Amino acid sequence: GSGIFSGFTKLCKGLTVILIGGHIVVRLLPSSVIYLALIPARTIPFGWNLITAGYIEQSLHGVVVSVIGLLFMGKLLEPIWGSKEFLKFIFIVNFLTSVCVFTTAIALYYIMREENYLYMPLSGFHGVLAGFLVGIKQIVPDQELSLLKIKAK
């Protein structure tokens, strides 16, 4: 089929299902945030948070932005990088984003002595979206992202 929603890869569609599914889980079972989002004070023993947090969008607009960003930027990047590298990129960037967020939250706690830095549930796909923009910038230096009306410079 032609049109704006054609040409999305199976991998991007699958990740879309994960992002939407994760949001629905968090909406229906708010307590699941404790186990899925990154809560710095609980990352030990819940170390898997460093992996799951990147796929959990807590807000509706977060899901919408992430899904649109994933589908459209993925449509551009995945064919060039290949599915395996694309998935590896997403996994590594999400993990490193979580590690950086964890480190920052701990540092802010020590600097500010504000306990909420340790207990705020942090999550989202934005680290990967930022990584995609960098990837697009490298592949197509002057490509205008018509959907966002921005130049990837």
N, C-alpha and C positions, 0 to 999 in steps of 0.2 A: 504493500500500500504506500501511497505517497502522502505527503503532508507533514506537519510539524512533529507528529508523534511516531514517525516511521524511522527505521534504522537503528533503534536502540538494541544493544547487545543483550544476550541472555544473562550475562554476568551483571550488567547494570540493572536489569529488571529484577534479578534475584536480590541484589543489594537493596533495591528499592523496597522489596517485600520485607527485608530485614529491618530497614529504617522505619517503615510504617508499622510493622508488627511490634517493634520495640516500643514505639510511641503508644500503641494501643495497650500493650501490657502495662506500661507505666500509668496510663489513664485509668484502666480497669482495676489494677492492683497497685495503688500508690506506694505501698510498703516495698514493692519490688525495687524502687529507686535505691534503697539501702544496699541491695545486692548487685545492682547493675551499673549505677552511676559511680563516679569517683568521689568518695568521701574521704579526704586525706587521713582523718583520724582512724578510719576503718580499713584502709588499704592493706594494712597488716591486721588481721589475717586474710582479708578478701583481696588477695593479690590479682585475681582475675579482673578486677575493676579496671585495671590499666588497659585491658583489652576490650571489655564490654562497653565502657563509658563512651567510646567513640561512635558507637552504633545506636546510642539512646538519645533521642531528641525529646526533651521534656515539654516543649511548647509546640503548639500547632504550627505557628509560622516557621519555627525551626525545622520541622519536618518538611514543610512545603519548599522552603529555600534549599534544604539539603537534597531532596528528591529531584527538584528541577536542576540544580547544579550538577548532581551526579549524572543524570540522564544526558544532559546536553554537553557537559564537558567530557563525560565518558565516551560519548558518541564520537568525539573528536580525537581523544587520546588513546582509547583502547585499541583501535585498529592499527595505530602507529606503534604502540609499545608492545602489543600482544597481550592476551588475556592473563597469562601467568604473571608477567611483569606488572601489569596494571593492578592485579589483586595484591601482589607483593607490596607495591607502592602504597596502596590503601592501608594494608595491615601495618606496615612499618611506620607510616606517617601518623596513623591513629595512635599507635603504641607510644611513639616518641612525643606526640602532643600530650598524651596523658602523663607521661613521665615529667615533662616540663611543667604542666599544670600542677601536678603533685608537689614538685620541688618548689614552685612559686608559692603555692598555698602554705607550705611548711615555713618557708622563709618569711612570708607576710605575717604568719602567726608569731614567729620569733621576734620580728621587728615591732609589730603593732600590739602584740599581746591580746589580740582579739580572737576569742575562741571560735567565733563563727567561721573563720577561715578554715578551721579543721573539720567543721561539720556541714558545710555547704555542699549539697550534691552537685557535682560538676559533670557535665556530659555534653555530647554533641559531635557532629560530623564536620564542624567548621575548620578544623585543622587540615582535613583532607581537601576540602574545597579550596582553601588557600594554597595548598600544595598543587592542586590541579591548575590554578591560575599561573603558578610558576612554570609548570610543565607546558602549558599552552604558550606562554611567553617565549619559552626556549624553542618550541617547534615552529610557531607561526608568529614571529616578532611583531608584525603589525596587524594581526588578525583583529577585526572588530567583533566583539561578542554582541551580535545584534540584539539578542534577548535582553542583555543587561545594559546596552548602550554605553559600554566602556571599552576603551582600548587596553589590551593586555600589554602594557609597557612596563 
